[in-house]
Amino acid sequence: MANSATLRRGLLACAAAIIVVAGGGAFAVHSVLDPQALRARAIAAIERQTGREVTLGSVQVHVFPASVSVRDITLADMKGGDGTPMFSARALNADVGVMALLHHRIALENVTLDHPVLHLRRDADGQANWRMIPNGPQASLPAAAQPPSGTPWVIQPGSLRISDASVGWDDRLSGVKMQLALAHVRVDGLAGAQPSFDVAGTRDGAAFTLSGHTGAISLTQGGGGRDVKWPVHFQVAFADHDRPAGTFTLDGTVADPDRAKGYDLKVDGQVSQLADLAPWFAGHDVPAARDVTLSARVVDGSAPTDTKIVPQVQALHLRTGPFDAGRYLSGLQVGSLSVDAAGPKETLSVAGTGTWSGQDLKLAA
């Protein structure tokens, strides 16, 4: 009996200790994840890292598991904008790494954004609004939110999930302007050396999917010059009214993505009917070519200080099937066409067959 009573007392003591430790741990976690303090730290960290004004609405914190929900988010555009925020979202939900908070890092994983709106703009001189210029610690940060050591807080996003997004693209450098509706965006390893992407969306009813990966992403550093190569590898598939329209693979490096400078890219593509890609070539005449295959290497042919985009084809292999070329020369029907050049100083070979006003034609040049 004595042993039984001792065992019961021991079990009760252990249970009490577990309750105390669990309760103390929950209190400690909740104190670290205090909504108002976390909101102030997040605002200060984002403004310091981006150099932009940010607004965050209500913040809710959940302790087990540690997570956060934020409403009504906006990030200001760069100076000289029209006043429209560069980024806004109805809500953000994310898991929070508790241990990272001890090192003044707000590590966000499984980030989900509801109805984000992104306005991307690049001026004629190559100044891009997605390039951030960090500044010093915010003087407006409340004293209660300052870490005791004075070490600034840092936001570190990891994986990202987006639904129902709108992206506006206004590129004064290349003259391209478009609006994209994104059904979903999935990004993994955002803070790592090789973030991966999975995107699906539409433009004027024409659908596309994009997948692939890049080198490490930093929004607070400009292009490092042509000696720094940022790797890119993407596969893009297009569809027209749920019918596959074509696929492209892009593989290579870019030295200065902001200004589209210092690129060296290999492009491979297959298109069933080139006219199905017309929405992506707004304002340009698209031949009605069918069964098109393309393999090319394209490099930056401009001077480092030149703001113009001057693509230079280093190698080219093009094939097309039959199509009506009457818009270019009345009565011309192309049966097949091929264009080949192994290098910029190599012979360009052109071969084709077809008819002109009922007369057989054959081209070799």
Number of C-alpha atoms within 10 A of each C-alpha: 6 7 8 9 10 11 12 12 12 12 12 12 12 12 12 12 12 12 12 12 12 12 12 12 12 14 13 13 18 16 13 15 22 16 19 15 17 20 21 17 25 21 21 26 26 20 23 21 21 20 18 19 16 20 17 19 14 13 19 17 21 16 18 9 11 15 20 21 18 20 18 16 19 21 20 20 22 23 9 7 12 9 10 14 18 21 18 22 19 15 19 21 21 23 20 24 17 19 12 14 17 11 13 18 20 23 19 21 21 18 21 20 23 18 18 22 19 21 18 17 22 20 15 15 12 19 16 20 19 19 17 20 16 17 12 12 17 15 8 9 14 12 9 11 16 17 14 8 7 9 11 18 23 20 17 15 19 19 18 19 19 19 17 15 19 17 17 16 15 17 18 16 19 16 10 11 13 13 14 18 19 22 16 15 21 18 20 19 17 21 15 13 12 17 18 19 18 17 17 18 21 18 14 11 14 20 22 20 19 18 18 19 20 19 17 14 14 12 12 13 11 16 20 12 13 14 10 13 19 20 18 16 17 18 17 17 19 22 18 18 10 10 11 16 21 22 19 19 19 17 19 19 21 23 22 20 17 16 23 18 27 24 21 21 22 18 16 18 18 20 22 18 20 19 18 21 18 17 16 15 11 12 8 9 9 15 15 15 22 20 16 20 19 17 18 20 21 19 21 20 18 15 12 13 7 12 16 18 15 15 15 14 17 20 19 18 17 17 19 23 18 17 20 19 18 13 10 9 10 11 15 19 21 21 19 20 21 19 16 18 18 15 14 12 9 11 11 15 13 14 14 18 17 20 15 15 11 10 10 11 15 13 12 10 9
